[in-house]
């Protein structure tokens, strides 16, 4: 499958590089994961100015059915807006919203090579001794995202606007609708959480910010010294309450059994780092609301992936794994946040 894509991908890129000749693609290989986009790495070679050149790149292509339905332009523009800032992201090159070239829409970006991405390696040396430094970078960068001005970044023309007092309702209504559409079996704990969330809405945020939407351990590139070199997976980025991202990072399913925020830091330390970087104050009651909301959001995502697999829209193992691994864990996390887990 990958080899069949190589000449088509090379032909597409050649059309974007009229100054280049002998444009070729090789070593195209699928990267595991990618439940909302198919992700491939490849090598691009070409001649330009009398010199042979090459670059390692990433292809992110829409699958037939996704764990979450997202707008690829928003993801592309979010990456592009933060490139070159204190928020490390790969450079975006080309966005294709039509399906002619590679059967599905896609975008192409630089590959940030030489770093780890998954969580499996974090709990062994040499990485486990750097977890505190990694956590400090993680929540400092999240504060940088919250501090950024969406208008100055050019994202207010791409991401739908939201009134401050409607941030919570828009997000909760969206994910509740996903549950209504995709629920395979009753989820009484999640439904109880939704009732509580609607009865106890949070105050409006001090300012509207860019919300990454999936800011968790496992969605960044890191080294063995506690450095972070790329914030990944912006497909759920939107404008909203910056506490939403902080609450997602505190979803108990991301503790990996370590009892720490993101498996990295005590919650209070993570909050303090975020506050120092963002210039905002984390209202603890509002943060609890957003943490519980993110338990609902997580459950909606796991349920949606199960529905796509059951319906046969996408039979990739990554679609059914979250449901198998996380639905029960997310119920327990929801109860813990609600103070109902004995």
Beta strands, then each sheet from edge to edge (+ up, - down):
strand 1: 21-30
strand 2: 38-48
strand 3: 51-61
strand 4: 92-96
strand 5: 106-110
strand 6: 208-211
strand 7: 220-222
strand 8: 228-231
strand 9: 238-241
sheet 1: 1+ 2- 3+ 5- 4+
sheet 2: 6+ 9-
sheet 3: 7+ 8-
end
